[in-house]
């Protein structure tokens, strides 16, 4: 009985450290400039990646699935 009570108290003590009192944003306003840096992009050449995405969307016949705001005719 005593060991189970001690284990429960230790578990409660261990999990109480996970609670946060105030919620803060993950990215502070002054850190946003670091995320906008070109080194943070996934592609080496964004212009070539944009062209290849356009060709893929035109051949696929569907547009906008990757977050682009284009029409569905393949003309842009």
Order of alpha helices (4+ residues) and beta strands (2+ residues): alpha-alpha-alpha
